[in-house]
Amino acid sequence: MDKLKSVLSGEEARRDDRNVLQTVNEASTLGWGTRVKGFIACFVVGAVSTILGVCMLFLPKIGLILFIVFYTFGNLCALCSTMFLMGPLKQLKRMCDKTRALATAIMITCLVLTLCAAFWWKNFGLALLFCILQVLSFAWYSLSYIPFVRDAILKLVAMCIK
């Protein structure tokens, strides 16, 4: 019945003009309520994972490895949670903006290097260093979404150094 209505109303001809990406985008768009729920769920999973990772740090022998895994997973979840609000393609475009490209590259590099240092190189001091760099790069990346904050911080640091 829907097919008949669309043919009779002329919508079928307009549908043929769209490309595949537009059709997929229309089929997969989420409502605002669903986006907010997805954001909250993903962010909560990320926050709980990060807190759980910090708690695991105090376990003997495997605590550091569990901390690194949970902490990195938490940061990835927090990063992905914002994709629910603005959509994955728009988020990726904004991540690669000229104001955020360096912060994004450093943040993703630190995420990968943390896991490499823990599992491949088995150097836990280096893994902790990369965890600290994760925090700093994620904070710097997050501040890039607030207008003029990073410039103000740089000016404040420059004033403190003088």
DSSP file with accessible surface (Angstrom, degrees, kcal/mol):
  #  RESIDUE AA STRUCTURE BP1 BP2  ACC     N-H-->O    O-->H-N    N-H-->O    O-->H-N    TCO  KAPPA ALPHA  PHI   PSI    X-CA   Y-CA   Z-CA
    1    1 A M     >        0   0  164      0, 0.0     4,-2.3     0, 0.0     5,-0.2   0.000 360.0 360.0 360.0 -42.0    0.0    0.0    0.0
    2    2 A D  H  >  +     0   0  127      1,-0.2     4,-2.3     2,-0.2     5,-0.2   0.867 360.0  52.9 -63.5 -37.8    2.8    2.4    0.8
    3    3 A K  H  > S+     0   0  127      2,-0.2     4,-2.1     1,-0.2    -1,-0.2   0.918 108.9  49.2 -62.9 -42.8    4.5    1.6   -2.5
    4    4 A L  H  > S+     0   0   98      1,-0.2     4,-2.6     2,-0.2     5,-0.2   0.920 110.8  50.2 -63.9 -42.6    1.3    2.5   -4.3
    5    5 A K  H  X S+     0   0  127     -4,-2.3     4,-2.1     1,-0.2     6,-0.3   0.903 110.7  49.3 -62.1 -42.2    0.9    5.8   -2.4
    6    6 A S  H  X>S+     0   0    4     -4,-2.3     6,-1.7     2,-0.2     5,-1.2   0.874 112.5  47.5 -68.7 -34.1    4.5    6.8   -3.2
    7    7 A V  H ><5S+     0   0   77     -4,-2.1     3,-0.6     4,-0.2    -2,-0.2   0.934 114.5  46.1 -69.8 -44.3    4.0    6.0   -6.9
    8    8 A L  H 3<5S+     0   0  136     -4,-2.6    -2,-0.2     1,-0.2    -1,-0.2   0.840 113.4  48.8 -69.3 -31.3    0.7    7.9   -7.2
    9    9 A S  H 3<5S-     0   0   64     -4,-2.1    -1,-0.2    -5,-0.2    -2,-0.2   0.568 112.9-115.3 -86.7  -7.4    2.0   10.9   -5.3
   10   10 A G  T <X5S+     0   0   30     -3,-0.6     4,-1.0    -4,-0.6     3,-0.2   0.518  82.7 120.4  89.2   2.9    5.2   11.2   -7.4
   11   11 A E  H  >< +     0   0   82     -5,-1.2     4,-2.0    -6,-0.3    -4,-0.2   0.798  64.8  66.6 -69.5 -27.2    7.6   10.4   -4.5
   12   12 A E  H  > S+     0   0   41     -6,-1.7     4,-1.4     1,-0.2    -1,-0.2   0.904  99.2  50.2 -62.6 -39.5    8.9    7.4   -6.3
   13   13 A A  H  > S+     0   0   62     -7,-0.3     4,-0.7    -3,-0.2    -1,-0.2   0.898 110.9  49.4 -66.6 -38.4   10.5    9.5   -9.0
   14   14 A R  H >< S+     0   0  153     -4,-1.0     3,-0.5     1,-0.2     4,-0.5   0.844 106.8  56.2 -68.9 -32.2   12.1   11.7   -6.3
   15   15 A R  H >< S+     0   0  105     -4,-2.0     3,-0.9     1,-0.2    -1,-0.2   0.835 100.9  57.7 -67.5 -33.1   13.5    8.6   -4.5
   16   16 A D  H 3< S+     0   0  114     -4,-1.4    -1,-0.2     1,-0.2    -2,-0.2   0.757  97.5  62.5 -69.7 -23.2   15.2    7.5   -7.7
   17   17 A D  T << S+     0   0  137     -4,-0.7    -1,-0.2    -3,-0.5    -2,-0.2   0.686  87.4  91.0 -75.2 -17.7   17.2   10.8   -7.9
   18   18 A R  S <  S-     0   0   70     -3,-0.9     2,-0.1    -4,-0.5    -3,-0.0  -0.461  74.3-128.4 -80.0 151.4   18.9   10.1   -4.5
   19   19 A N     >  -     0   0   87     -2,-0.1     4,-1.8     1,-0.1     5,-0.1  -0.365  31.0 -97.4 -90.0 178.3   22.2    8.3   -4.3
   20   20 A V  H  > S+     0   0  112      1,-0.2     4,-2.7     2,-0.2     5,-0.2   0.892 120.6  54.8 -64.5 -41.4   22.9    5.3   -2.1
   21   21 A L  H  > S+     0   0  136      1,-0.2     4,-2.6     2,-0.2    -1,-0.2   0.899 107.9  49.7 -62.4 -39.0   24.6    7.3    0.7
   22   22 A Q  H  > S+     0   0   95      2,-0.2     4,-2.3     1,-0.2    -1,-0.2   0.911 111.6  49.0 -66.4 -38.4   21.5    9.5    1.0
   23   23 A T  H  X S+     0   0   61     -4,-1.8     4,-1.9     2,-0.2    -2,-0.2   0.933 113.3  45.9 -66.1 -44.1   19.2    6.5    1.2
   24   24 A V  H  X S+     0   0   83     -4,-2.7     4,-1.6     1,-0.2    -2,-0.2   0.915 112.0  52.3 -64.9 -40.7   21.4    4.8    3.8
   25   25 A N  H  X S+     0   0  100     -4,-2.6     4,-0.7    -5,-0.2    -2,-0.2   0.915 110.0  47.9 -62.8 -43.3   21.6    8.0    5.8
   26   26 A E  H  < S+     0   0  109     -4,-2.3     3,-0.4     1,-0.2    -1,-0.2   0.865 112.9  49.1 -66.0 -34.3   17.8    8.5    5.8
   27   27 A A  H  < S+     0   0   91     -4,-1.9    -1,-0.2     1,-0.2    -2,-0.2   0.758 117.0  40.6 -75.9 -23.9   17.3    4.9    6.9
   28   28 A S  H  < S+     0   0   73     -4,-1.6    -1,-0.2    -3,-0.1    -2,-0.2   0.364  80.7 121.9-109.7   4.8   19.8    5.1    9.7
   29   29 A T     <  -     0   0   77     -4,-0.7     2,-0.3    -3,-0.4    -3,-0.0  -0.482  51.8-142.4 -71.1 140.3   19.2    8.5   11.2
   30   30 A L        -     0   0   77     -2,-0.2    -2,-0.1    54,-0.1    -1,-0.0  -0.743  15.8-111.3 -99.9 151.3   18.3    8.4   14.9
   31   31 A G     >  -     0   0   44     -2,-0.3     4,-2.4     1,-0.1     5,-0.2  -0.302  34.3-106.5 -72.5 163.6   15.8   10.6   16.6
   32   32 A W  H  > S+     0   0  169      1,-0.2     4,-2.4     2,-0.2     5,-0.2   0.908 119.8  52.0 -62.4 -40.2   17.0   13.2   19.1
   33   33 A G  H  > S+     0   0   42      1,-0.2     4,-2.3     2,-0.2    -1,-0.2   0.916 110.6  48.0 -62.2 -41.2   15.8   11.2   22.1
   34   34 A T  H  > S+     0   0   76      2,-0.2     4,-2.6     1,-0.2    -1,-0.2   0.892 110.1  52.8 -66.9 -38.5   17.6    8.1   20.9
   35   35 A R  H  X S+     0   0   48     -4,-2.4     4,-2.6     2,-0.2    -2,-0.2   0.919 110.1  47.4 -62.5 -44.0   20.8   10.1   20.3
   36   36 A V  H  X S+     0   0   45     -4,-2.4     4,-2.8     2,-0.2     5,-0.2   0.920 112.4  49.5 -65.7 -41.8   20.7   11.5   23.8
   37   37 A K  H  X S+     0   0  154     -4,-2.3     4,-2.7     1,-0.2    -2,-0.2   0.915 112.2  48.2 -62.7 -42.4   20.1    8.0   25.3
   38   38 A G  H  X S+     0   0   13     -4,-2.6     4,-2.6     2,-0.2     5,-0.3   0.907 111.8  49.9 -63.8 -42.0   22.9    6.6   23.2
   39   39 A F  H  X S+     0   0   53     -4,-2.6     4,-2.8     2,-0.2     5,-0.2   0.949 113.2  45.5 -60.3 -49.5   25.2    9.4   24.3
   40   40 A I  H  X S+     0   0   91     -4,-2.8     4,-2.8     2,-0.2     5,-0.2   0.933 114.6  48.0 -62.2 -45.5   24.4    8.9   28.0
   41   41 A A  H  X S+     0   0   57     -4,-2.7     4,-2.4    -5,-0.2    -1,-0.2   0.942 115.4  43.6 -61.7 -47.3   24.7    5.1   27.8
   42   42 A C  H  X S+     0   0   26     -4,-2.6     4,-2.3    -5,-0.2    -1,-0.2   0.909 115.3  48.9 -66.9 -39.3   28.1    5.2   26.0
   43   43 A F  H  X S+     0   0  101     -4,-2.8     4,-2.8    -5,-0.3    -1,-0.2   0.908 111.5  49.2 -67.6 -40.5   29.4    8.0   28.2
   44   44 A V  H  X S+     0   0   75     -4,-2.8     4,-3.1    -5,-0.2     5,-0.3   0.922 110.3  50.8 -64.8 -42.1   28.3    6.2   31.4
   45   45 A V  H  X S+     0   0   73     -4,-2.4     4,-2.5    -5,-0.2    -2,-0.2   0.928 112.6  47.6 -60.1 -41.9   30.0    3.0   30.1
   46   46 A G  H  X S+     0   0    1     -4,-2.3     4,-2.3     2,-0.2    -2,-0.2   0.923 113.5  46.3 -65.0 -43.3   33.1    5.0   29.5
   47   47 A A  H  X S+     0   0   39     -4,-2.8     4,-2.6     2,-0.2     5,-0.2   0.930 114.4  47.0 -66.8 -43.9   33.1    6.6   32.9
   48   48 A V  H  X S+     0   0   84     -4,-3.1     4,-3.0     1,-0.2     5,-0.2   0.914 112.1  51.2 -64.0 -40.6   32.4    3.4   34.7
   49   49 A S  H  X S+     0   0    9     -4,-2.5     4,-2.3    -5,-0.3    -1,-0.2   0.910 110.9  48.2 -63.5 -40.9   35.1    1.7   32.7
   50   50 A T  H  X S+     0   0   30     -4,-2.3     4,-2.1     2,-0.2    -2,-0.2   0.933 114.0  45.7 -65.1 -46.0   37.6    4.4   33.6
   51   51 A I  H  X S+     0   0  111     -4,-2.6     4,-2.2     2,-0.2    -2,-0.2   0.915 112.6  51.2 -63.7 -41.2   36.7    4.3   37.3
   52   52 A L  H  X S+     0   0   68     -4,-3.0     4,-2.2     1,-0.2    -1,-0.2   0.898 107.9  53.6 -62.7 -38.8   36.9    0.5   37.3
   53   53 A G  H  X S+     0   0    0     -4,-2.3     4,-1.0     2,-0.2    -1,-0.2   0.910 107.3  50.0 -62.0 -41.7   40.3    0.8   35.6
   54   54 A V  H >< S+     0   0   66     -4,-2.1     3,-0.5     1,-0.2     4,-0.4   0.908 110.9  49.9 -64.2 -39.2   41.6    3.0   38.4
   55   55 A C  H >< S+     0   0   80     -4,-2.2     3,-1.0     1,-0.2    -1,-0.2   0.870 107.2  55.0 -65.9 -35.3   40.2    0.6   41.0
   56   56 A M  H >< S+     0   0   44     -4,-2.2     3,-2.0     1,-0.2    -1,-0.2   0.707  88.0  80.2 -70.2 -20.4   42.0   -2.3   39.2
   57   57 A L  T << S+     0   0   60     -4,-1.0    -1,-0.2    -3,-0.5    -2,-0.2   0.810  88.2  55.9 -57.5 -27.9   45.3   -0.5   39.4
   58   58 A F  T <  S+     0   0  165     -3,-1.0    -1,-0.3    -4,-0.4    -2,-0.2   0.421  81.3 106.7 -90.9   2.2   45.7   -1.6   43.0
   59   59 A L  S <> S-     0   0   80     -3,-2.0     4,-0.8     1,-0.1     5,-0.3  -0.614  78.5-109.0 -77.1 140.1   45.4   -5.3   42.3
   60   60 A P  T  4 S-     0   0  107      0, 0.0     2,-2.4     0, 0.0    -1,-0.1  -0.380  84.1 -10.5 -70.4 147.3   48.7   -7.2   42.5
   61   61 A K  T  4 S+     0   0  209      1,-0.2     4,-0.3    -2,-0.1     3,-0.2  -0.322 139.6  37.8  69.0 -64.2   50.4   -8.5   39.3
   62   62 A I  T  > S+     0   0   99     -2,-2.4     4,-2.4     1,-0.2    -1,-0.2   0.459  88.9  95.3 -98.1   1.6   47.6   -7.9   36.7
   63   63 A G  H  X S+     0   0    0     -4,-0.8     4,-2.5     1,-0.2    -1,-0.2   0.885  83.0  50.4 -61.2 -40.7   46.3   -4.7   38.1
   64   64 A L  H  > S+     0   0   36     -5,-0.3     4,-2.4    -3,-0.2    -1,-0.2   0.914 111.1  48.3 -67.7 -40.2   48.3   -2.4   35.8
   65   65 A I  H  > S+     0   0   50     -4,-0.3     4,-2.4     2,-0.2    -2,-0.2   0.935 113.2  47.6 -64.9 -44.9   47.3   -4.3   32.7
   66   66 A L  H  X S+     0   0   48     -4,-2.4     4,-2.8     1,-0.2     5,-0.3   0.896 110.5  53.2 -63.5 -38.8   43.6   -4.2   33.7
   67   67 A F  H  X S+     0   0   16     -4,-2.5     4,-2.9    -5,-0.2     5,-0.3   0.942 110.0  47.3 -58.6 -48.1   44.0   -0.5   34.4
   68   68 A I  H  X S+     0   0    0     -4,-2.4     4,-2.4     2,-0.2     5,-0.3   0.928 114.9  45.6 -62.9 -43.2   45.4    0.2   31.0
   69   69 A V  H  X S+     0   0   56     -4,-2.4     4,-2.6     2,-0.2     5,-0.2   0.959 118.0  41.2 -66.1 -51.4   42.7   -1.8   29.2
   70   70 A F  H  X S+     0   0   57     -4,-2.8     4,-2.5     2,-0.2    -2,-0.2   0.895 116.0  50.3 -65.1 -39.5   39.8   -0.4   31.1
   71   71 A Y  H  X S+     0   0   29     -4,-2.9     4,-2.1    -5,-0.3    -1,-0.2   0.936 113.5  44.2 -65.7 -45.6   41.2    3.2   31.1
   72   72 A T  H  X S+     0   0    2     -4,-2.4     4,-2.3    -5,-0.3    -2,-0.2   0.919 113.8  50.8 -66.3 -41.4   41.8    3.1   27.3
   73   73 A F  H  X S+     0   0  102     -4,-2.6     4,-2.5    -5,-0.3    -2,-0.2   0.907 109.0  52.7 -61.7 -40.3   38.4    1.5   26.7
   74   74 A G  H  X S+     0   0    0     -4,-2.5     4,-2.4     1,-0.2    -1,-0.2   0.905 108.9  48.6 -62.0 -42.1   36.8    4.2   28.8
   75   75 A N  H  X S+     0   0   17     -4,-2.1     4,-2.3     2,-0.2    -1,-0.2   0.898 110.9  50.6 -66.0 -39.5   38.4    7.0   26.8
   76   76 A L  H  X S+     0   0   72     -4,-2.3     4,-2.8     2,-0.2    -2,-0.2   0.917 111.0  48.9 -63.6 -41.7   37.3    5.4   23.5
   77   77 A C  H  X S+     0   0   15     -4,-2.5     4,-1.8     2,-0.2    -2,-0.2   0.909 110.7  50.2 -64.4 -41.5   33.7    5.1   24.8
   78   78 A A  H  X S+     0   0   14     -4,-2.4     4,-0.8     2,-0.2    -1,-0.2   0.903 112.7  47.3 -63.3 -39.5   33.7    8.7   25.9
   79   79 A L  H >< S+     0   0   12     -4,-2.3     3,-0.6     1,-0.2     4,-0.4   0.928 113.7  47.1 -66.7 -43.2   35.0    9.8   22.5
   80   80 A C  H >X S+     0   0   54     -4,-2.8     3,-1.0     1,-0.2     4,-0.6   0.748  98.0  72.0 -71.5 -22.5   32.5    7.6   20.7
   81   81 A S  H >X S+     0   0    1     -4,-1.8     3,-1.2     1,-0.3     4,-0.7   0.873  91.8  56.8 -63.0 -34.0   29.6    8.9   22.9
   82   82 A T  H <X S+     0   0   41     -4,-0.8     4,-1.7    -3,-0.6     3,-0.3   0.739  92.5  70.5 -70.6 -18.8   29.8   12.3   21.2
   83   83 A M  H <> S+     0   0   45     -3,-1.0     4,-1.8    -4,-0.4    -1,-0.3   0.793  92.1  59.2 -66.4 -25.8   29.2   10.6   17.9
   84   84 A F  H << S+     0   0   75     -3,-1.2    -1,-0.2    -4,-0.6    -2,-0.2   0.863 105.9  48.1 -67.9 -35.4   25.6    9.9   19.0
   85   85 A L  H  < S+     0   0   58     -4,-0.7    -2,-0.2    -3,-0.3    -1,-0.2   0.910 130.1  15.9 -74.0 -43.4   25.0   13.6   19.4
   86   86 A M  H  < S-     0   0   45     -4,-1.7     4,-0.3     1,-0.1    -2,-0.2   0.474 112.1-103.2-112.2  -2.7   26.3   14.9   16.1
   87   87 A G     X  -     0   0    9     -4,-1.8     4,-2.3    -5,-0.3     5,-0.2   0.183  31.1 -92.1  90.9 146.6   26.5   11.7   14.0
   88   88 A P  H  > S+     0   0   81      0, 0.0     4,-2.6     0, 0.0     5,-0.2   0.899 121.5  48.7 -63.9 -41.5   29.7    9.8   13.1
   89   89 A L  H  > S+     0   0  118      1,-0.2     4,-2.3     2,-0.2     5,-0.2   0.939 114.1  45.3 -67.4 -43.4   30.5   11.5    9.9
   90   90 A K  H  > S+     0   0  111     -4,-0.3     4,-2.4     2,-0.2    -1,-0.2   0.898 112.9  52.0 -66.1 -38.2   30.1   15.0   11.3
   91   91 A Q  H  X S+     0   0    1     -4,-2.3     4,-2.4     2,-0.2    -2,-0.2   0.931 110.2  47.8 -62.8 -45.9   32.2   14.0   14.3
   92   92 A L  H  X S+     0   0   89     -4,-2.6     4,-1.4     1,-0.2    -2,-0.2   0.892 111.3  51.0 -63.8 -38.0   35.0   12.6   12.2
   93   93 A K  H  < S+     0   0  140     -4,-2.3    -1,-0.2     1,-0.2    -2,-0.2   0.918 112.1  46.6 -64.4 -42.5   34.9   15.8   10.1
   94   94 A R  H >< S+     0   0   92     -4,-2.4     3,-1.1     1,-0.2    -2,-0.2   0.849 107.8  56.6 -68.5 -34.2   35.2   18.0   13.2
   95   95 A M  H 3< S+     0   0    8     -4,-2.4     9,-0.3     1,-0.2    -1,-0.2   0.830 109.1  47.2 -64.2 -30.9   37.9   15.8   14.6
   96   96 A C  T 3< S+     0   0   94     -4,-1.4    -1,-0.2    -3,-0.2    -2,-0.2   0.312  83.7 126.5 -95.3   7.3   40.0   16.5   11.4
   97   97 A D  S X> S-     0   0   78     -3,-1.1     4,-2.0     1,-0.1     3,-1.0  -0.239  76.2-111.3 -55.7 154.8   39.3   20.2   11.5
   98   98 A K  T 34 S+     0   0  199      1,-0.3     4,-0.4     2,-0.2    -1,-0.1   0.815 118.6  53.3 -65.5 -25.5   42.5   22.3   11.3
   99   99 A T  T 34 S+     0   0   72      1,-0.2    -1,-0.3     2,-0.1     4,-0.2   0.732 122.4  28.3 -78.9 -19.8   42.0   23.4   14.9
  100  100 A R  T <> S+     0   0   25     -3,-1.0     4,-3.0    -6,-0.2     5,-0.2   0.481  92.0  94.1-116.5  -6.9   41.6   19.9   16.2
  101  101 A A  H  X S+     0   0   42     -4,-2.0     4,-2.6     1,-0.2     5,-0.2   0.910  90.2  44.4 -59.5 -44.7   43.7   17.7   13.8
  102  102 A L  H  > S+     0   0  128     -4,-0.4     4,-2.6     2,-0.2     5,-0.2   0.937 115.2  47.7 -66.6 -45.1   46.9   17.8   15.9
  103  103 A A  H  > S+     0   0    5      1,-0.2     4,-2.5     2,-0.2    -2,-0.2   0.903 113.5  49.2 -62.4 -39.8   45.0   17.1   19.2
  104  104 A T  H  X S+     0   0   11     -4,-3.0     4,-2.7    -9,-0.3     5,-0.3   0.932 111.4  48.6 -64.2 -45.8   43.1   14.3   17.5
  105  105 A A  H  X S+     0   0   50     -4,-2.6     4,-2.4    -5,-0.2    -2,-0.2   0.920 114.0  45.9 -62.5 -43.3   46.2   12.7   16.1
  106  106 A I  H  X S+     0   0   78     -4,-2.6     4,-2.6     2,-0.2    -1,-0.2   0.922 113.1  50.6 -65.6 -42.2   48.0   12.9   19.5
  107  107 A M  H  X S+     0   0    2     -4,-2.5     4,-2.1    -5,-0.2    -2,-0.2   0.947 114.1  42.4 -62.5 -48.3   45.0   11.5   21.3
  108  108 A I  H  X S+     0   0   75     -4,-2.7     4,-2.4     1,-0.2     5,-0.2   0.904 113.8  53.0 -67.5 -38.6   44.6    8.5   19.0
  109  109 A T  H  X S+     0   0   72     -4,-2.4     4,-3.1    -5,-0.3     5,-0.2   0.921 109.2  49.4 -61.5 -42.7   48.3    7.9   18.9
  110  110 A C  H  X S+     0   0    8     -4,-2.6     4,-2.1     2,-0.2    -1,-0.2   0.885 108.8  52.9 -65.4 -37.2   48.4    7.9   22.7
  111  111 A L  H  X S+     0   0   13     -4,-2.1     4,-1.5    -5,-0.2    -2,-0.2   0.948 114.8  41.2 -60.9 -46.8   45.5    5.4   22.9
  112  112 A V  H  X S+     0   0   82     -4,-2.4     4,-2.4     1,-0.2    -2,-0.2   0.928 114.5  50.7 -68.4 -44.7   47.3    3.1   20.5
  113  113 A L  H  X S+     0   0   48     -4,-3.1     4,-2.8     1,-0.2    -1,-0.2   0.832 105.0  58.2 -66.3 -30.3   50.8    3.5   22.1
  114  114 A T  H  X S+     0   0    0     -4,-2.1     4,-1.8    -5,-0.2    -1,-0.2   0.945 110.4  42.4 -61.9 -46.9   49.3    2.8   25.6
  115  115 A L  H  X>S+     0   0   61     -4,-1.5     4,-2.7     2,-0.2     5,-0.6   0.893 114.5  51.2 -68.1 -38.1   48.1   -0.6   24.4
  116  116 A C  I  X>S+     0   0   30     -4,-2.4     5,-2.8     1,-0.2     4,-1.6   0.921 110.0  49.7 -62.9 -43.8   51.3   -1.3   22.5
  117  117 A A  I  <5S+     0   0    0     -4,-2.8     6,-2.6     3,-0.2    10,-0.2   0.862 116.2  42.5 -65.2 -34.2   53.4   -0.4   25.6
  118  118 A A  I  <5S+     0   0    0     -4,-1.8    -2,-0.2     4,-0.2    -1,-0.2   0.919 129.8  19.8 -78.6 -44.3   51.4   -2.7   27.8
  119  119 A F  I  <5S+     0   0   94     -4,-2.7    -3,-0.2    -5,-0.2    -2,-0.2   0.825 132.0  30.7-100.7 -35.2   50.9   -5.7   25.6
  120  120 A W  I  <<S+     0   0  194     -4,-1.6    -3,-0.2    -5,-0.6    -4,-0.1   0.923 132.0  26.3 -92.9 -50.7   53.6   -5.7   22.9
  121  121 A W  S   <S-     0   0  117     -5,-2.8    -4,-0.2     2,-0.1    -3,-0.1   0.665  87.9-145.3 -87.3 -18.2   56.6   -4.0   24.5
  122  122 A K        +     0   0  140     -6,-0.5     2,-0.7     1,-0.2    -4,-0.2   0.865  49.8 141.1  53.7  41.9   55.6   -5.0   28.1
  123  123 A N     >  -     0   0   78     -6,-2.6     4,-1.9     1,-0.1    -1,-0.2  -0.893  28.1-178.4-114.0  98.4   57.0   -1.7   29.4
  124  124 A F  H  > S+     0   0   74     -2,-0.7     4,-2.3     1,-0.2     5,-0.2   0.795  78.9  58.0 -75.5 -28.0   54.6   -0.5   32.1
  125  125 A G  H  > S+     0   0   51      2,-0.2     4,-2.0     1,-0.2    -1,-0.2   0.932 109.9  45.4 -63.5 -42.5   56.4    2.7   32.9
  126  126 A L  H  > S+     0   0   55      2,-0.2     4,-2.6     1,-0.2    -2,-0.2   0.887 110.2  54.8 -66.8 -37.8   55.9    3.8   29.3
  127  127 A A  H  X S+     0   0    0     -4,-1.9     4,-1.9     1,-0.2    -2,-0.2   0.911 108.4  48.2 -63.1 -41.5   52.3    2.6   29.4
  128  128 A L  H  X S+     0   0   65     -4,-2.3     4,-2.2     2,-0.2    -1,-0.2   0.892 109.7  53.1 -66.3 -38.0   51.6    4.8   32.4
  129  129 A L  H  X S+     0   0   86     -4,-2.0     4,-2.4     1,-0.2    -2,-0.2   0.932 109.5  48.2 -60.9 -44.0   53.3    7.7   30.7
  130  130 A F  H  X S+     0   0   27     -4,-2.6     4,-2.0     1,-0.2    -1,-0.2   0.837 107.8  55.8 -67.4 -30.6   51.0    7.2   27.7
  131  131 A C  H  X S+     0   0    6     -4,-1.9     4,-2.0     2,-0.2    -1,-0.2   0.916 108.4  47.6 -64.4 -42.4   48.0    7.1   30.0
  132  132 A I  H  X S+     0   0  100     -4,-2.2     4,-2.3     1,-0.2    -2,-0.2   0.924 111.5  50.1 -64.1 -41.9   49.0   10.5   31.4
  133  133 A L  H  X S+     0   0   65     -4,-2.4     4,-2.9     1,-0.2     5,-0.3   0.847 105.7  58.1 -65.8 -31.2   49.4   11.7   27.8
  134  134 A Q  H  X S+     0   0    1     -4,-2.0     4,-2.7     2,-0.2     5,-0.2   0.938 107.2  47.4 -59.3 -47.2   45.9   10.3   27.0
  135  135 A V  H  X S+     0   0   65     -4,-2.0     4,-2.4     2,-0.2    -2,-0.2   0.942 115.2  44.6 -60.8 -48.9   44.4   12.5   29.8
  136  136 A L  H  X S+     0   0  108     -4,-2.3     4,-2.6     2,-0.2    -2,-0.2   0.924 116.3  45.1 -65.1 -43.6   46.2   15.6   28.7
  137  137 A S  H  X S+     0   0    9     -4,-2.9     4,-2.6     2,-0.2   -30,-0.2   0.890 113.1  50.6 -69.8 -36.2   45.5   15.1   25.0
  138  138 A F  H  X S+     0   0   42     -4,-2.7     4,-2.6    -5,-0.3    -1,-0.2   0.908 112.1  48.0 -67.1 -38.9   41.9   14.2   25.6
  139  139 A A  H  X S+     0   0   47     -4,-2.4     4,-2.4    -5,-0.2    -2,-0.2   0.930 112.9  47.8 -65.3 -44.6   41.5   17.3   27.8
  140  140 A W  H  X S+     0   0   82     -4,-2.6     4,-0.9     2,-0.2    -2,-0.2   0.905 113.0  48.9 -63.8 -40.5   43.1   19.5   25.1
  141  141 A Y  H >< S+     0   0    7     -4,-2.6     3,-0.7     1,-0.2     4,-0.3   0.931 111.8  49.0 -62.7 -45.6   40.9   17.9   22.4
  142  142 A S  H >< S+     0   0   50     -4,-2.6     3,-1.4     1,-0.2     4,-0.2   0.879 106.4  56.2 -63.9 -38.6   37.8   18.5   24.5
  143  143 A L  H >< S+     0   0   49     -4,-2.4     3,-1.5     1,-0.3     7,-0.4   0.736  91.4  73.3 -66.7 -20.1   38.7   22.2   25.2
  144  144 A S  T << S+     0   0   15     -4,-0.9    -1,-0.3    -3,-0.7    -2,-0.2   0.702  88.8  61.1 -68.3 -15.7   38.9   22.7   21.4
  145  145 A Y  T <  S+     0   0   67     -3,-1.4    -1,-0.3    -4,-0.3    -2,-0.2   0.573  90.9  75.9 -85.3 -10.5   35.1   22.6   21.3
  146  146 A I  S X> S-     0   0   89     -3,-1.5     3,-1.5    -4,-0.2     4,-0.5  -0.912  95.6-113.4-102.6 118.8   34.8   25.6   23.6
  147  147 A P  T 34 S-     0   0  101      0, 0.0    -2,-0.1     0, 0.0    -3,-0.0  -0.212  87.2  -7.9 -58.4 133.7   35.6   28.8   21.7
  148  148 A F  T 3> S+     0   0  166     -4,-0.1     4,-1.9     1,-0.1     5,-0.1   0.412  97.5 113.8  67.3   2.9   38.8   30.7   22.7
  149  149 A V  H <> S+     0   0   40     -3,-1.5     4,-2.5    -6,-0.3     5,-0.2   0.937  76.2  48.6 -70.3 -43.8   39.5   28.5   25.8
  150  150 A R  H  X S+     0   0   41     -4,-0.5     4,-2.4    -7,-0.4    -1,-0.2   0.906 111.4  50.4 -64.6 -38.1   42.7   27.0   24.4
  151  151 A D  H  > S+     0   0   90      1,-0.2     4,-2.2     2,-0.2    -1,-0.2   0.912 110.8  49.6 -63.6 -41.4   44.0   30.5   23.4
  152  152 A A  H  X S+     0   0   58     -4,-1.9     4,-2.4     2,-0.2    -2,-0.2   0.902 110.7  49.9 -64.3 -39.7   43.2   31.8   26.9
  153  153 A I  H  X S+     0   0   58     -4,-2.5     4,-2.7     2,-0.2     5,-0.2   0.920 110.4  49.8 -65.5 -42.9   45.0   28.8   28.5
  154  154 A L  H  X S+     0   0   97     -4,-2.4     4,-2.3     2,-0.2    -2,-0.2   0.902 111.9  48.1 -63.1 -39.1   48.1   29.3   26.3
  155  155 A K  H  X S+     0   0  147     -4,-2.2     4,-2.3     2,-0.2    -1,-0.2   0.906 111.4  50.7 -67.3 -39.4   48.2   33.0   27.2
  156  156 A L  H  X S+     0   0  102     -4,-2.4     4,-2.2     2,-0.2    -2,-0.2   0.921 111.3  47.5 -64.4 -42.2   47.8   32.2   30.9
  157  157 A V  H  X S+     0   0   72     -4,-2.7     4,-2.0     1,-0.2    -2,-0.2   0.913 110.9  51.9 -64.8 -41.2   50.7   29.7   30.7
  158  158 A A  H  X S+     0   0   47     -4,-2.3     4,-1.6     1,-0.2    -1,-0.2   0.895 110.0  49.2 -63.3 -39.0   52.8   32.2   28.8
  159  159 A M  H  < S+     0   0  134     -4,-2.3    -1,-0.2     1,-0.2    -2,-0.2   0.889 110.6  50.4 -67.0 -38.1   52.1   34.8   31.6
  160  160 A C  H  < S+     0   0  102     -4,-2.2    -2,-0.2     1,-0.2    -1,-0.2   0.842 108.0  53.0 -68.6 -33.0   53.1   32.3   34.3
  161  161 A I  H  <        0   0  135     -4,-2.0    -1,-0.2    -5,-0.2    -2,-0.2   0.873 360.0 360.0 -71.7 -34.9   56.3   31.4   32.6
  162  162 A K     <        0   0  215     -4,-1.6    -3,-0.1    -5,-0.2    -2,-0.1   0.694 360.0 360.0 -73.3 360.0   57.4   35.1   32.4
